[in-house]
């Protein structure tokens, strides 16, 4: 039986880490890599992460093609790659927003080929192949977002790759449900972190950030994430994110009213409920 060939478009943090995580694994596929930066391909080859560097068009020679670029570019790439896919092959992605990606993917793939939406729940504020980590997906969840049109065998092939990369929990979620959930647990926290740092950066008075302790640094770590990637994510999921921001503003306004009123009992209730929810996350 011929060894499966996997093509990765985008060898940054996610694509590079995926390639490195498959390197040398028993039964691992042959990995081809494509990136718009030639130096990145050269580094991936030098690290042994990929067996061959290729063009985007040459990815159609692969059995499974994984798109690992920011989500707006991913939609365009999927529209180009889909018609080139051969019967029996699978096109998938790793984006943080799924509804349009899945819709366009299923529309774009050639007859007999399949599209499967995917989302590894892993990452850091770093970006690029230099930040790639073969252990990035170890023990982390991976979500596929099938629809009634999605081929069950194609889903299993995608899940097999991510299990081999180290993902511990393989979950399945409707694309719209995925975008609603991740608006609150991922996109809103990033938007708030960016806004907090932006508010400090635009203060009329100087606030030396060197005095900041763990609170500011921990809370704002994700504001160091790739701006291009997050610009794409918030635009692609803007309807859900705007609903999440409205809900957040409502809760921030409640906190502001209780502070202004000197409402000690109200503040204890507010902070206590938040702490209980956060503690539950840590113990789950």
Residue, then its C-alpha position, 0 to 999 in steps of 0.5 A: x500500500x502506497x504511503x499517504x502524502x500530505x501537503x501543507x499550505x503555510x509553514x508558520x506556527x500551525x503548519x510548521x508545528x504539524x509538519x514537525x510533529x509528524x516527522x519520524x512518527x511510525x506510519x506517518x505520511x510523506x509531507x510536502x510543504x508550500x509557503x509564500x516565503x522561500x526561506x521558510x520552505x528552505x528552513x522546513x526542509x533543513x529541519x526535516x519537517x517536510x520531504x519536499x517543497x512544492x508550489x501551490x499547484x503541485x499540492x494537488x498531487x497529495x492525498x490530503x491537503x491542509x490549509x494553514x494560513x490566516x482565515x481570509x487567505x484560507x478561503x481564497x486558497x481553498x477556492x483555488x485548490x478545490x477544483x484541482x483536487x483529485x477524486x478520493x482526496x481530501x482538502x481541509x483547513x486549520x482556521x479559527x472560524x468555520x462557517x464560510x470556510x466549510x461552505x466554500x470548501x464544499x462548494x469548491x472541491x472537484x467531484x469525488x474529492x472531499x472537504x473537511x473543516x478542522x481546528x486544532x485548539x492549540x497555539x501561542x502568541x508567537x508566529x512563523x516557522x521559527x516558533x513551530x513546536x513539534x509538541x504544540x498539539x500534544x494532549x490538545x483537542x482537535x475539532x472537525x466541523x462536519x455537515x450532513x454533506x461531509x464524507x464520514x471516511x474523509x473525517x476519519x482520515x483528517x482525525x487520524x493525521x491529528x491524532x498522529x500529531x499528538x491531539x488527545x481529544x477529537x471533537x466534532x461540532x457544527x460549523x455555526x455552533x463552533x463559531x458561536x462558541x469560539x467567539x466567546x472562548x477565544x475571539x472575545x478574549x483576544x479583542x479585549x486584550x488588544x483593547x486593554x493594551x490599546x487603551x494604555x498605549x493611547x493614554x494622554x499620561x505616561x504609564x511606565x509598563x515596566x511597573x506591571x506585575x503578573x496581572x497586566x502581563x498575564x492578561x495581555x499576553x495574547x495581545x502579542x499575537x499575529x495582527x494579520x491573523x487576528x484581523x482575519x478572524x475578527x472580520x470573518x466572525x464579526x457577527x458572532x463577535x459583535x454579539x459577544x462584545x455587546x454582552x461583555x459591555x453589558x457586564x462591564x457596565x454592571x461592574x462600573x455601576x457597582x463600583x460607582x455606587x460603592x456596592x460592596x455586596x454587589x462587587x463580592x457577588x460579581x467577583x465571586x461568581x467570576x472566580x467560581x466560573x474560572x476555578x471550575x475551568x482550571x479543575x475540569 
